[in-house]
Amino acid sequence: MLFLAAGFIGAAALTLTAILGPKKKVRGAMLDAYEAGVPVTGDARERFPIHFYLVAMLFIIFDLETAFFYPLAVRFQVAPEYLFVNAIIFVAILAVGYVYILRRGVLDWR
């Protein structure tokens, strides 16, 4: 019944849009991708340097580390010594990764 109801609602929305929607012809610059009044230059399939992707992935990895500190902070009063040692080990592992990417030159923009 749920699939039938979803199909009916979808079909009804498309039909009502076709009947009640505006009937204006679309042409010219409105057909361009990302139409913003600026003339299109170049191709959308242009290659980007891999450096952009590496920096984005590294940002996600090193940004997610903060999510691992929340449970540690919530439970810190239960076993402060144990959790402090765990936090130090976690930060040390992240520091090793950070030093590695620095030595590999991933963050050099030259």
PDB file as gemmi writes it, atoms N, CA and C in Angstrom:
CRYST1    1.000    1.000    1.000  90.00  90.00  90.00 P 1                      
ATOM      1  N   MET A   1       0.816  -1.193   0.000  1.00  0.00           N  
ATOM      2  CA  MET A   1       0.000   0.000   0.000  1.00  0.00           C  
ATOM      3  C   MET A   1       0.866   1.265   0.000  1.00  0.00           C  
ATOM      4  N   LEU A   2       1.980   1.188   0.736  1.00  0.00           N  
ATOM      5  CA  LEU A   2       2.855   2.354   0.824  1.00  0.00           C  
ATOM      6  C   LEU A   2       3.466   2.680  -0.535  1.00  0.00           C  
ATOM      7  N   PHE A   3       3.904   1.658  -1.265  1.00  0.00           N  
ATOM      8  CA  PHE A   3       4.474   1.888  -2.595  1.00  0.00           C  
ATOM      9  C   PHE A   3       3.420   2.437  -3.567  1.00  0.00           C  
ATOM     10  N   LEU A   4       2.199   1.935  -3.467  1.00  0.00           N  
ATOM     11  CA  LEU A   4       1.128   2.457  -4.323  1.00  0.00           C  
ATOM     12  C   LEU A   4       0.842   3.921  -4.002  1.00  0.00           C  
ATOM     13  N   ALA A   5       0.793   4.251  -2.724  1.00  0.00           N  
ATOM     14  CA  ALA A   5       0.534   5.633  -2.328  1.00  0.00           C  
ATOM     15  C   ALA A   5       1.671   6.541  -2.788  1.00  0.00           C  
ATOM     16  N   ALA A   6       2.911   6.093  -2.638  1.00  0.00           N  
ATOM     17  CA  ALA A   6       4.054   6.898  -3.075  1.00  0.00           C  
ATOM     18  C   ALA A   6       4.043   7.087  -4.588  1.00  0.00           C  
ATOM     19  N   GLY A   7       3.730   6.036  -5.324  1.00  0.00           N  
ATOM     20  CA  GLY A   7       3.643   6.141  -6.782  1.00  0.00           C  
ATOM     21  C   GLY A   7       2.529   7.078  -7.213  1.00  0.00           C  
ATOM     22  N   PHE A   8       1.393   6.990  -6.538  1.00  0.00           N  
ATOM     23  CA  PHE A   8       0.272   7.861  -6.869  1.00  0.00           C  
ATOM     24  C   PHE A   8       0.610   9.325  -6.577  1.00  0.00           C  
ATOM     25  N   ILE A   9       1.208   9.591  -5.441  1.00  0.00           N  
ATOM     26  CA  ILE A   9       1.578  10.974  -5.092  1.00  0.00           C  
ATOM     27  C   ILE A   9       2.599  11.518  -6.078  1.00  0.00           C  
ATOM     28  N   GLY A  10       3.579  10.724  -6.458  1.00  0.00           N  
ATOM     29  CA  GLY A  10       4.577  11.159  -7.433  1.00  0.00           C  
ATOM     30  C   GLY A  10       3.965  11.451  -8.790  1.00  0.00           C  
ATOM     31  N   ALA A  11       3.111  10.553  -9.262  1.00  0.00           N  
ATOM     32  CA  ALA A  11       2.460  10.756 -10.554  1.00  0.00           C  
ATOM     33  C   ALA A  11       1.530  11.966 -10.512  1.00  0.00           C  
ATOM     34  N   ALA A  12       0.812  12.140  -9.406  1.00  0.00           N  
ATOM     35  CA  ALA A  12      -0.086  13.288  -9.274  1.00  0.00           C  
ATOM     36  C   ALA A  12       0.700  14.600  -9.259  1.00  0.00           C  
ATOM     37  N   ALA A  13       1.841  14.622  -8.580  1.00  0.00           N  
ATOM     38  CA  ALA A  13       2.660  15.839  -8.538  1.00  0.00           C  
ATOM     39  C   ALA A  13       3.180  16.187  -9.926  1.00  0.00           C  
ATOM     40  N   LEU A  14       3.650  15.202 -10.679  1.00  0.00           N  
ATOM     41  CA  LEU A  14       4.135  15.462 -12.037  1.00  0.00           C  
ATOM     42  C   LEU A  14       3.012  15.925 -12.963  1.00  0.00           C  
ATOM     43  N   THR A  15       1.847  15.311 -12.839  1.00  0.00           N  
ATOM     44  CA  THR A  15       0.719  15.695 -13.681  1.00  0.00           C  
ATOM     45  C   THR A  15       0.247  17.110 -13.363  1.00  0.00           C  
ATOM     46  N   LEU A  16       0.106  17.430 -12.082  1.00  0.00           N  
ATOM     47  CA  LEU A  16      -0.329  18.773 -11.702  1.00  0.00           C  
ATOM     48  C   LEU A  16       0.696  19.836 -12.096  1.00  0.00           C  
ATOM     49  N   THR A  17       1.963  19.505 -12.013  1.00  0.00           N  
ATOM     50  CA  THR A  17       2.990  20.452 -12.439  1.00  0.00           C  
ATOM     51  C   THR A  17       2.895  20.723 -13.928  1.00  0.00           C  
ATOM     52  N   ALA A  18       2.664  19.686 -14.710  1.00  0.00           N  
ATOM     53  CA  ALA A  18       2.545  19.860 -16.167  1.00  0.00           C  
ATOM     54  C   ALA A  18       1.304  20.669 -16.527  1.00  0.00           C  
ATOM     55  N   ILE A  19       0.228  20.476 -15.779  1.00  0.00           N  
ATOM     56  CA  ILE A  19      -1.015  21.185 -16.088  1.00  0.00           C  
ATOM     57  C   ILE A  19      -0.981  22.621 -15.572  1.00  0.00           C  
ATOM     58  N   LEU A  20      -0.573  22.823 -14.329  1.00  0.00           N  
ATOM     59  CA  LEU A  20      -0.652  24.129 -13.692  1.00  0.00           C  
ATOM     60  C   LEU A  20       0.620  24.966 -13.804  1.00  0.00           C  
ATOM     61  N   GLY A  21       1.709  24.373 -14.220  1.00  0.00           N  
ATOM     62  CA  GLY A  21       2.985  25.083 -14.275  1.00  0.00           C  
ATOM     63  C   GLY A  21       3.048  26.097 -15.401  1.00  0.00           C  
ATOM     64  N   PRO A  22       4.055  26.988 -15.354  1.00  0.00           N  
ATOM     65  CA  PRO A  22       4.188  27.990 -16.413  1.00  0.00           C  
ATOM     66  C   PRO A  22       4.557  27.332 -17.742  1.00  0.00           C  
ATOM     67  N   LYS A  23       4.118  27.951 -18.820  1.00  0.00           N  
ATOM     68  CA  LYS A  23       4.360  27.415 -20.158  1.00  0.00           C  
ATOM     69  C   LYS A  23       5.312  28.316 -20.928  1.00  0.00           C  
ATOM     70  N   LYS A  24       6.393  28.710 -20.321  1.00  0.00           N  
ATOM     71  CA  LYS A  24       7.342  29.616 -20.941  1.00  0.00           C  
ATOM     72  C   LYS A  24       8.430  28.822 -21.662  1.00  0.00           C  
ATOM     73  N   LYS A  25       8.790  29.213 -22.872  1.00  0.00           N  
ATOM     74  CA  LYS A  25       9.870  28.564 -23.614  1.00  0.00           C  
ATOM     75  C   LYS A  25      11.203  28.937 -22.979  1.00  0.00           C  
ATOM     76  N   VAL A  26      12.055  27.943 -22.826  1.00  0.00           N  
ATOM     77  CA  VAL A  26      13.386  28.166 -22.267  1.00  0.00           C  
ATOM     78  C   VAL A  26      14.377  28.103 -23.412  1.00  0.00           C  
ATOM     79  N   ARG A  27      15.178  29.156 -23.557  1.00  0.00           N  
ATOM     80  CA  ARG A  27      16.161  29.169 -24.646  1.00  0.00           C  
ATOM     81  C   ARG A  27      17.328  30.070 -24.268  1.00  0.00           C  
ATOM     82  N   GLY A  28      18.347  30.001 -25.081  1.00  0.00           N  
ATOM     83  CA  GLY A  28      19.499  30.879 -24.906  1.00  0.00           C  
ATOM     84  C   GLY A  28      20.334  30.534 -23.693  1.00  0.00           C  
ATOM     85  N   ALA A  29      20.686  31.553 -22.935  1.00  0.00           N  
ATOM     86  CA  ALA A  29      21.598  31.391 -21.799  1.00  0.00           C  
ATOM     87  C   ALA A  29      20.978  30.569 -20.676  1.00  0.00           C  
ATOM     88  N   MET A  30      19.649  30.486 -20.628  1.00  0.00           N  
ATOM     89  CA  MET A  30      19.019  29.726 -19.561  1.00  0.00           C  
ATOM     90  C   MET A  30      19.273  28.230 -19.687  1.00  0.00           C  
ATOM     91  N   LEU A  31      19.667  27.777 -20.851  1.00  0.00           N  
ATOM     92  CA  LEU A  31      19.971  26.362 -21.043  1.00  0.00           C  
ATOM     93  C   LEU A  31      21.396  26.013 -20.652  1.00  0.00           C  
ATOM     94  N   ASP A  32      22.237  27.013 -20.432  1.00  0.00           N  
ATOM     95  CA  ASP A  32      23.616  26.759 -20.027  1.00  0.00           C  
ATOM     96  C   ASP A  32      23.659  26.259 -18.590  1.00  0.00           C  
ATOM     97  N   ALA A  33      24.644  25.414 -18.316  1.00  0.00           N  
ATOM     98  CA  ALA A  33      24.826  24.947 -16.950  1.00  0.00           C  
ATOM     99  C   ALA A  33      25.293  26.095 -16.075  1.00  0.00           C  
ATOM    100  N   TYR A  34      24.797  26.156 -14.860  1.00  0.00           N  
ATOM    101  CA  TYR A  34      25.153  27.197 -13.890  1.00  0.00           C  
ATOM    102  C   TYR A  34      24.871  28.582 -14.448  1.00  0.00           C  
ATOM    103  N   GLU A  35      23.734  28.776 -15.042  1.00  0.00           N  
ATOM    104  CA  GLU A  35      23.368  30.050 -15.643  1.00  0.00           C  
ATOM    105  C   GLU A  35      23.308  31.113 -14.553  1.00  0.00           C  
ATOM    106  N   ALA A  36      24.189  32.105 -14.641  1.00  0.00           N  
ATOM    107  CA  ALA A  36      24.227  33.178 -13.659  1.00  0.00           C  
ATOM    108  C   ALA A  36      24.463  34.521 -14.334  1.00  0.00           C  
ATOM    109  N   GLY A  37      24.306  34.598 -15.625  1.00  0.00           N  
ATOM    110  CA  GLY A  37      24.533  35.837 -16.335  1.00  0.00           C  
ATOM    111  C   GLY A  37      25.958  36.016 -16.794  1.00  0.00           C  
ATOM    112  N   VAL A  38      26.820  35.092 -16.454  1.00  0.00           N  
ATOM    113  CA  VAL A  38      28.223  35.172 -16.854  1.00  0.00           C  
ATOM    114  C   VAL A  38      28.419  34.227 -18.039  1.00  0.00           C  
ATOM    115  N   PRO A  39      29.054  34.699 -19.115  1.00  0.00           N  
ATOM    116  CA  PRO A  39      29.270  33.815 -20.263  1.00  0.00           C  
ATOM    117  C   PRO A  39      30.121  32.607 -19.887  1.00  0.00           C  
ATOM    118  N   VAL A  40      29.777  31.475 -20.452  1.00  0.00           N  
ATOM    119  CA  VAL A  40      30.484  30.234 -20.164  1.00  0.00           C  
ATOM    120  C   VAL A  40      31.826  30.244 -20.879  1.00  0.00           C  
ATOM    121  N   THR A  41      32.882  29.898 -20.148  1.00  0.00           N  
ATOM    122  CA  THR A  41      34.215  29.771 -20.748  1.00  0.00           C  
ATOM    123  C   THR A  41      34.771  28.404 -20.388  1.00  0.00           C  
ATOM    124  N   GLY A  42      35.362  27.753 -21.319  1.00  0.00           N  
ATOM    125  CA  GLY A  42      35.985  26.463 -21.063  1.00  0.00           C  
ATOM    126  C   GLY A  42      34.976  25.324 -21.060  1.00  0.00           C  
ATOM    127  N   ASP A  43      35.482  24.158 -20.664  1.00  0.00           N  
ATOM    128  CA  ASP A  43      34.686  22.944 -20.646  1.00  0.00           C  
ATOM    129  C   ASP A  43      34.467  22.508 -19.203  1.00  0.00           C  
ATOM    130  N   ALA A  44      33.332  21.928 -18.916  1.00  0.00           N  
ATOM    131  CA  ALA A  44      33.026  21.472 -17.559  1.00  0.00           C  
ATOM    132  C   ALA A  44      33.851  20.244 -17.190  1.00  0.00           C  
ATOM    133  N   ARG A  45      34.417  19.579 -18.186  1.00  0.00           N  
ATOM    134  CA  ARG A  45      35.183  18.368 -17.917  1.00  0.00           C  
ATOM    135  C   ARG A  45      36.680  18.658 -17.841  1.00  0.00           C  
ATOM    136  N   GLU A  46      37.008  19.838 -17.429  1.00  0.00           N  
ATOM    137  CA  GLU A  46      38.405  20.249 -17.298  1.00  0.00           C  
ATOM    138  C   GLU A  46      39.066  19.474 -16.155  1.00  0.00           C  
ATOM    139  N   ARG A  47      40.312  19.108 -16.348  1.00  0.00           N  
ATOM    140  CA  ARG A  47      41.026  18.341 -15.321  1.00  0.00           C  
ATOM    141  C   ARG A  47      41.541  19.266 -14.227  1.00  0.00           C  
ATOM    142  N   PHE A  48      41.388  18.806 -12.986  1.00  0.00           N  
ATOM    143  CA  PHE A  48      41.918  19.526 -11.840  1.00  0.00           C  
ATOM    144  C   PHE A  48      43.154  18.795 -11.345  1.00  0.00           C  
ATOM    145  N   PRO A  49      44.110  19.519 -10.818  1.00  0.00           N  
ATOM    146  CA  PRO A  49      45.275  18.843 -10.246  1.00  0.00           C  
ATOM    147  C   PRO A  49      44.860  17.957  -9.060  1.00  0.00           C  
ATOM    148  N   ILE A  50      45.551  16.865  -8.890  1.00  0.00           N  
ATOM    149  CA  ILE A  50      45.242  15.916  -7.813  1.00  0.00           C  
ATOM    150  C   ILE A  50      45.435  16.559  -6.450  1.00  0.00           C  
ATOM    151  N   HIS A  51      46.191  17.630  -6.408  1.00  0.00           N  
ATOM    152  CA  HIS A  51      46.480  18.303  -5.142  1.00  0.00           C  
ATOM    153  C   HIS A  51      45.196  18.755  -4.438  1.00  0.00           C  
ATOM    154  N   PHE A  52      44.214  19.221  -5.183  1.00  0.00           N  
ATOM    155  CA  PHE A  52      42.957  19.661  -4.588  1.00  0.00           C  
ATOM    156  C   PHE A  52      42.260  18.506  -3.879  1.00  0.00           C  
ATOM    157  N   TYR A  53      42.251  17.341  -4.492  1.00  0.00           N  
ATOM    158  CA  TYR A  53      41.589  16.192  -3.899  1.00  0.00           C  
ATOM    159  C   TYR A  53      42.343  15.704  -2.663  1.00  0.00           C  
ATOM    160  N   LEU A  54      43.667  15.705  -2.728  1.00  0.00           N  
ATOM    161  CA  LEU A  54      44.450  15.280  -1.571  1.00  0.00           C  
ATOM    162  C   LEU A  54      44.206  16.179  -0.368  1.00  0.00           C  
ATOM    163  N   VAL A  55      44.205  17.466  -0.598  1.00  0.00           N  
ATOM    164  CA  VAL A  55      43.980  18.399   0.509  1.00  0.00           C  
ATOM    165  C   VAL A  55      42.572  18.225   1.061  1.00  0.00           C  
ATOM    166  N   ALA A  56      41.597  18.005   0.204  1.00  0.00           N  
ATOM    167  CA  ALA A  56      40.220  17.797   0.668  1.00  0.00           C  
ATOM    168  C   ALA A  56      40.112  16.527   1.510  1.00  0.00           C  
ATOM    169  N   MET A  57      40.732  15.445   1.061  1.00  0.00           N  
ATOM    170  CA  MET A  57      40.690  14.205   1.838  1.00  0.00           C  
ATOM    171  C   MET A  57      41.408  14.358   3.169  1.00  0.00           C  
ATOM    172  N   LEU A  58      42.545  15.031   3.156  1.00  0.00           N  
ATOM    173  CA  LEU A  58      43.270  15.234   4.406  1.00  0.00           C  
ATOM    174  C   LEU A  58      42.483  16.108   5.370  1.00  0.00           C  
ATOM    175  N   PHE A  59      41.781  17.104   4.841  1.00  0.00           N  
ATOM    176  CA  PHE A  59      40.956  17.935   5.701  1.00  0.00           C  
ATOM    177  C   PHE A  59      39.875  17.105   6.374  1.00  0.00           C  
ATOM    178  N   ILE A  60      39.233  16.229   5.608  1.00  0.00           N  
ATOM    179  CA  ILE A  60      38.182  15.389   6.187  1.00  0.00           C  
ATOM    180  C   ILE A  60      38.760  14.468   7.245  1.00  0.00           C  
ATOM    181  N   ILE A  61      39.892  13.850   6.959  1.00  0.00           N  
ATOM    182  CA  ILE A  61      40.499  12.921   7.917  1.00  0.00           C  
ATOM    183  C   ILE A  61      40.891  13.643   9.201  1.00  0.00           C  
ATOM    184  N   PHE A  62      41.584  14.763   9.083  1.00  0.00           N  
ATOM    185  CA  PHE A  62      42.050  15.453  10.274  1.00  0.00           C  
ATOM    186  C   PHE A  62      40.936  16.242  10.948  1.00  0.00           C  
ATOM    187  N   ASP A  63      39.852  16.490  10.257  1.00  0.00           N  
ATOM    188  CA  ASP A  63      38.725  17.165  10.876  1.00  0.00           C  
ATOM    189  C   ASP A  63      37.870  16.182  11.665  1.00  0.00           C  
ATOM    190  N   LEU A  64      37.806  14.944  11.226  1.00  0.00           N  
ATOM    191  CA  LEU A  64      37.021  13.939  11.936  1.00  0.00           C  
ATOM    192  C   LEU A  64      37.631  13.563  13.275  1.00  0.00           C  
ATOM    193  N   GLU A  65      38.878  13.915  13.480  1.00  0.00           N  
ATOM    194  CA  GLU A  65      39.495  13.584  14.761  1.00  0.00           C  
ATOM    195  C   GLU A  65      38.764  14.248  15.915  1.00  0.00           C  
ATOM    196  N   THR A  66      38.167  15.396  15.678  1.00  0.00           N  
ATOM    197  CA  THR A  66      37.441  16.067  16.760  1.00  0.00           C  
ATOM    198  C   THR A  66      36.232  15.250  17.197  1.00  0.00           C  
ATOM    199  N   ALA A  67      35.631  14.498  16.285  1.00  0.00           N  
ATOM    200  CA  ALA A  67      34.489  13.667  16.647  1.00  0.00           C  
ATOM    201  C   ALA A  67      34.886  12.572  17.626  1.00  0.00           C  
ATOM    202  N   PHE A  68      36.143  12.143  17.595  1.00  0.00           N  
ATOM    203  CA  PHE A  68      36.594  11.104  18.511  1.00  0.00           C  
ATOM    204  C   PHE A  68      36.915  11.646  19.900  1.00  0.00           C  
ATOM    205  N   PHE A  69      37.033  12.947  20.019  1.00  0.00           N  
ATOM    206  CA  PHE A  69      37.307  13.529  21.330  1.00  0.00           C  
ATOM    207  C   PHE A  69      36.033  13.752  22.152  1.00  0.00           C  
ATOM    208  N   TYR A  70      34.870  13.792  21.532  1.00  0.00           N  
ATOM    209  CA  TYR A  70      33.630  14.020  22.277  1.00  0.00           C  
ATOM    210  C   TYR A  70      33.323  12.895  23.263  1.00  0.00           C  
ATOM    211  N   PRO A  71      33.339  11.623  22.862  1.00  0.00           N  
ATOM    212  CA  PRO A  71      33.078  10.573  23.856  1.00  0.00           C  
ATOM    213  C   PRO A  71      34.141  10.556  24.950  1.00  0.00           C  
ATOM    214  N   LEU A  72      35.354  10.869  24.573  1.00  0.00           N  
ATOM    215  CA  LEU A  72      36.433  10.906  25.551  1.00  0.00           C  
ATOM    216  C   LEU A  72      36.181  12.006  26.585  1.00  0.00           C  
ATOM    217  N   ALA A  73      35.723  13.144  26.147  1.00  0.00           N  
ATOM    218  CA  ALA A  73      35.449  14.253  27.058  1.00  0.00           C  
ATOM    219  C   ALA A  73      34.240  13.967  27.937  1.00  0.00           C  
ATOM    220  N   VAL A  74      33.252  13.263  27.405  1.00  0.00           N  
ATOM    221  CA  VAL A  74      32.052  12.961  28.186  1.00  0.00           C  
ATOM    222  C   VAL A  74      32.370  11.982  29.305  1.00  0.00           C  
ATOM    223  N   ARG A  75      33.200  11.016  29.027  1.00  0.00           N  
ATOM    224  CA  ARG A  75      33.512   9.969  30.017  1.00  0.00           C  
ATOM    225  C   ARG A  75      34.807  10.240  30.788  1.00  0.00           C  
ATOM    226  N   PHE A  76      35.346  11.432  30.689  1.00  0.00           N  
ATOM    227  CA  PHE A  76      36.657  11.712  31.272  1.00  0.00           C  
ATOM    228  C   PHE A  76      36.669  11.579  32.785  1.00  0.00           C  
ATOM    229  N   GLN A  77      35.582  11.901  33.466  1.00  0.00           N  
ATOM    230  CA  GLN A  77      35.566  11.837  34.930  1.00  0.00           C  
ATOM    231  C   GLN A  77      35.555  10.406  35.452  1.00  0.00           C  
ATOM    232  N   VAL A  78      35.163   9.451  34.621  1.00  0.00           N  
ATOM    233  CA  VAL A  78      35.104   8.055  35.057  1.00  0.00           C  
ATOM    234  C   VAL A  78      36.508   7.487  35.254  1.00  0.00           C  
ATOM    235  N   ALA A  79      37.381   7.653  34.268  1.00  0.00           N  
ATOM    236  CA  ALA A  79      38.749   7.127  34.334  1.00  0.00           C  
ATOM    237  C   ALA A  79      39.694   8.138  33.695  1.00  0.00           C  
ATOM    238  N   PRO A  80      40.044   9.215  34.406  1.00  0.00           N  
ATOM    239  CA  PRO A  80      40.819  10.285  33.769  1.00  0.00           C  
ATOM    240  C   PRO A  80      42.210   9.860  33.307  1.00  0.00           C  
ATOM    241  N   GLU A  81      42.904   9.032  34.074  1.00  0.00           N  
ATOM    242  CA  GLU A  81      44.256   8.643  33.677  1.00  0.00           C  
ATOM    243  C   GLU A  81      44.242   7.792  32.409  1.00  0.00           C  
ATOM    244  N   TYR A  82      43.344   6.818  32.400  1.00  0.00           N  
ATOM    245  CA  TYR A  82      43.248   5.925  31.242  1.00  0.00           C  
ATOM    246  C   TYR A  82      42.870   6.706  29.980  1.00  0.00           C  
ATOM    247  N   LEU A  83      41.877   7.572  30.083  1.00  0.00           N  
ATOM    248  CA  LEU A  83      41.425   8.325  28.924  1.00  0.00           C  
ATOM    249  C   LEU A  83      42.452   9.368  28.493  1.00  0.00           C  
ATOM    250  N   PHE A  84      43.186   9.916  29.439  1.00  0.00           N  
ATOM    251  CA  PHE A  84      44.236  10.872  29.085  1.00  0.00           C  
ATOM    252  C   PHE A  84      45.335  10.176  28.288  1.00  0.00           C  
ATOM    253  N   VAL A  85      45.719   8.983  28.700  1.00  0.00           N  
ATOM    254  CA  VAL A  85      46.729   8.219  27.966  1.00  0.00           C  
ATOM    255  C   VAL A  85      46.208   7.869  26.574  1.00  0.00           C  
ATOM    256  N   ASN A  86      44.934   7.483  26.479  1.00  0.00           N  
ATOM    257  CA  ASN A  86      44.353   7.192  25.165  1.00  0.00           C  
ATOM    258  C   ASN A  86      44.374   8.422  24.273  1.00  0.00           C  
ATOM    259  N   ALA A  87      44.048   9.581  24.823  1.00  0.00           N  
ATOM    260  CA  ALA A  87      44.053  10.815  24.033  1.00  0.00           C  
ATOM    261  C   ALA A  87      45.461  11.147  23.564  1.00  0.00           C  
ATOM    262  N   ILE A  88      46.455  10.959  24.414  1.00  0.00           N  
ATOM    263  CA  ILE A  88      47.845  11.235  24.035  1.00  0.00           C  
ATOM    264  C   ILE A  88      48.282  10.301  22.910  1.00  0.00           C  
ATOM    265  N   ILE A  89      47.932   9.028  23.006  1.00  0.00           N  
ATOM    266  CA  ILE A  89      48.280   8.066  21.950  1.00  0.00           C  
ATOM    267  C   ILE A  89      47.593   8.451  20.635  1.00  0.00           C  
ATOM    268  N   PHE A  90      46.323   8.831  20.718  1.00  0.00           N  
ATOM    269  CA  PHE A  90      45.576   9.229  19.521  1.00  0.00           C  
ATOM    270  C   PHE A  90      46.198  10.460  18.871  1.00  0.00           C  
ATOM    271  N   VAL A  91      46.550  11.454  19.657  1.00  0.00           N  
ATOM    272  CA  VAL A  91      47.166  12.668  19.124  1.00  0.00           C  
ATOM    273  C   VAL A  91      48.550  12.355  18.556  1.00  0.00           C  
ATOM    274  N   ALA A  92      49.277  11.438  19.179  1.00  0.00           N  
ATOM    275  CA  ALA A  92      50.598  11.055  18.674  1.00  0.00           C  
ATOM    276  C   ALA A  92      50.482  10.389  17.298  1.00  0.00           C  
ATOM    277  N   ILE A  93      49.491   9.512  17.138  1.00  0.00           N  
ATOM    278  CA  ILE A  93      49.279   8.875  15.841  1.00  0.00           C  
ATOM    279  C   ILE A  93      48.918   9.916  14.790  1.00  0.00           C  
ATOM    280  N   LEU A  94      48.055  10.867  15.139  1.00  0.00           N  
ATOM    281  CA  LEU A  94      47.710  11.939  14.205  1.00  0.00           C  
ATOM    282  C   LEU A  94      48.923  12.803  13.876  1.00  0.00           C  
ATOM    283  N   ALA A  95      49.766  13.054  14.861  1.00  0.00           N  
ATOM    284  CA  ALA A  95      50.966  13.860  14.620  1.00  0.00           C  
ATOM    285  C   ALA A  95      51.913  13.151  13.662  1.00  0.00           C  
ATOM    286  N   VAL A  96      52.041  11.836  13.806  1.00  0.00           N  
ATOM    287  CA  VAL A  96      52.882  11.073  12.884  1.00  0.00           C  
ATOM    288  C   VAL A  96      52.337  11.195  11.462  1.00  0.00           C  
ATOM    289  N   GLY A  97      51.013  11.087  11.300  1.00  0.00           N  
ATOM    290  CA  GLY A  97      50.403  11.251   9.976  1.00  0.00           C  
ATOM    291  C   GLY A  97      50.604  12.655   9.434  1.00  0.00           C  
ATOM    292  N   TYR A  98      50.488  13.646  10.295  1.00  0.00           N  
ATOM    293  CA  TYR A  98      50.664  15.032   9.867  1.00  0.00           C  
ATOM    294  C   TYR A  98      52.106  15.284   9.438  1.00  0.00           C  
ATOM    295  N   VAL A  99      53.074  14.784  10.192  1.00  0.00           N  
ATOM    296  CA  VAL A  99      54.481  14.935   9.819  1.00  0.00           C  
ATOM    297  C   VAL A  99      54.756  14.211   8.501  1.00  0.00           C  
ATOM    298  N   TYR A 100      54.137  13.060   8.313  1.00  0.00           N  
ATOM    299  CA  TYR A 100      54.312  12.310   7.064  1.00  0.00           C  
ATOM    300  C   TYR A 100      53.840  13.124   5.863  1.00  0.00           C  
ATOM    301  N   ILE A 101      52.639  13.725   5.963  1.00  0.00           N  
ATOM    302  CA  ILE A 101      52.148  14.486   4.813  1.00  0.00           C  
ATOM    303  C   ILE A 101      52.942  15.767   4.611  1.00  0.00           C  
ATOM    304  N   LEU A 102      53.475  16.317   5.676  1.00  0.00           N  
ATOM    305  CA  LEU A 102      54.333  17.493   5.521  1.00  0.00           C  
ATOM    306  C   LEU A 102      55.628  17.132   4.799  1.00  0.00           C  
ATOM    307  N   ARG A 103      56.222  16.006   5.167  1.00  0.00           N  
ATOM    308  CA  ARG A 103      57.478  15.581   4.528  1.00  0.00           C  
ATOM    309  C   ARG A 103      57.276  15.160   3.077  1.00  0.00           C  
ATOM    310  N   ARG A 104      56.092  14.633   2.763  1.00  0.00           N  
ATOM    311  CA  ARG A 104      55.805  14.244   1.383  1.00  0.00           C  
ATOM    312  C   ARG A 104      55.501  15.444   0.500  1.00  0.00           C  
ATOM    313  N   GLY A 105      55.280  16.607   1.112  1.00  0.00           N  
ATOM    314  CA  GLY A 105      55.031  17.813   0.349  1.00  0.00           C  
ATOM    315  C   GLY A 105      53.607  17.970  -0.147  1.00  0.00           C  
ATOM    316  N   VAL A 106      52.677  17.295   0.506  1.00  0.00           N  
ATOM    317  CA  VAL A 106      51.286  17.368   0.062  1.00  0.00           C  
ATOM    318  C   VAL A 106      50.724  18.773   0.249  1.00  0.00           C  
ATOM    319  N   LEU A 107      51.151  19.457   1.282  1.00  0.00           N  
ATOM    320  CA  LEU A 107      50.595  20.769   1.583  1.00  0.00           C  
ATOM    321  C   LEU A 107      51.387  21.905   0.952  1.00  0.00           C  
ATOM    322  N   ASP A 108      52.395  21.607   0.138  1.00  0.00           N  
ATOM    323  CA  ASP A 108      53.144  22.669  -0.563  1.00  0.00           C  
ATOM    324  C   ASP A 108      52.336  23.117  -1.777  1.00  0.00           C  
ATOM    325  N   TRP A 109      52.152  24.407  -1.925  1.00  0.00           N  
ATOM    326  CA  TRP A 109      51.353  24.940  -3.007  1.00  0.00           C  
ATOM    327  C   TRP A 109      52.204  25.549  -4.106  1.00  0.00           C  
ATOM    328  N   ARG A 110      53.449  25.178  -4.206  1.00  0.00           N  
ATOM    329  CA  ARG A 110      54.330  25.730  -5.255  1.00  0.00           C  
ATOM    330  C   ARG A 110      54.177  25.026  -6.557  1.00  0.00           C  
TER     331      ARG A 110                                                      
END                                                                             
